[in-house]
Amino acid sequence: MKYLKFFIIGMYFGVVLTKAEVLSWYRIHEMFLFQSIHMFGIIGLAVVTGALSIFIIKRWNIKALGGEDINIVKKDYHKGLLPGGIIFGLGWALTGSCPGPMFALLGNGYSVVLVIVLSAIAGTFVYGLVRNTLPH
Amino acid sequence: MEWITQPWPWYVSGPLLGLMVPLLLYVTNKPFGVSSNFRHVCAIFSPKSISFFQYDWKKEIWNMVLLAGTIAGGCIAHLFLSPSLSLTLEAQQTLLAEGIPYEGDLFPTYLFSWESLLTVRGWIMMVVGGFLVGFGTRYANGCTSGHAIMGLSMLNVNSLIAVIGFFIGGLLMTYLGLPYIL
């Protein structure tokens, strides 16, 4: 039962990704060709909404529903941010889906996306294998 | 309630997507992110020799449950909320020039299908593409959820570096790679 809230929030995520058309290869392709404001507007307003929420949480020291302090931890700098990001971007433009949308696509019934998910898991596994040889 | 089955404009979708940040923080006290789940799956099956996958993945089950919910949400939207796509004329003309059929569906089955997996193009776009996403996201320590939405919402410069990388890679592939692949 303690996982139910995550499942419900995940459902919300899946509905929004689908109705926002964010999971569409066409939308990602169009974004990289700068042919529509759609994706830029969505990412921009999502960040504004998230930033406002975090500002409110910090400004008024809002506690989580369970009563504890809310953990807001920034990711650290390391040398892989840019090269890793570029590698991710190469794959993003090919598949047209980042990790979240992959799962929403599966829910939409496009079973072949399973191939993309398994390939992504393989990519992460290989990263784990060669991690020590990469600059960080 | 009729609006919910109509196409959602970006200025409605954007804030609704951004709400994932306070929803997770306030209700569950967890940060928003998706790509770590690829690592958790590896951690479940990895041999002991790979130190990167040696951690207590059971503490991260919540994140995998979130994605199970995402699958269910996609299913609900597909069945009841009439998802569709309407591209600008310019984008449609580009697709026409690229030879990619577009009929208002979200997903180009012409490019992504079990049959096309057997073609060089399909194999590159699904297998190589997925591999690059999985490798890159771990090397960059986050994806579009964890860096672009959660990270930028925290005004984290490190996340901005990763997001700039996402776009450099995406533009390189779109302008230098895809013309040969499509």
Interface residues (C-beta under 8 A of the other chain):
Chain A: Y3 K5 F6 F7 I8 I9 G10 M11 Y12 F13 G14 V15 V16 L17 T18 K19 A20 E21 V22 L23 S24 W25 Y26 R27 I28 H29 E30 M31 F32 L33 Q35 S36 I37 H38 M39 G41 I42 I43 G44 L45 A46 V47 V48 T49 G50 A51 S53 I54 I56 I57 I62 A64 L65 G66 E68 I70 N71 I72 V73 K74 K75 D76 Y77 H78 G80 L81 L82 P83 G84 G85 I86 I87 F88 G89 L90 G91 W92 A93 L94 T95 G96 S97 C98 P99 G100 F103 A104 L105 L106 G107 N108 G109 Y110 S111 V112 V113 V115 I116 V117 L118 S119 A120 I121 A122 G123 T124 F125 V126 Y127 G128 L129 R131 L134
Chain B: I4 P7 W8 W10 Y11 S13 G14 P15 L16 L17 G18 L19 M20 V21 P22 L23 L24 L25 Y26 V27 T28 N29 K30 P31 F32 V34 S35 N37 F38 R39 V41 C42 S46 I50 F52 F53 I61 W62 N63 V65 L66 L67 A68 G69 T70 I71 A72 G73 G74 C75 I76 A77 H78 L81 P83 L85 L87 T88 E90 A91 T94 L95 Y102 L106 F107 P108 T109 L111 F112 S113 W114 L117 I124 M125 M126 V127 V128 G129 G130 F131 L132 V133 G134 F135 G136 T137 R138 Y139 A140 N141 G142 C143 T144 S145 G146 H147 A148 I149 M150 G151 L152 S153 M154 L155 N156 V157 N158 S159 I161 A162 V163 I164 G165 F166 F167 I168 G169 G170 L171 L172 M173 T174 Y175 G177 L178 I181
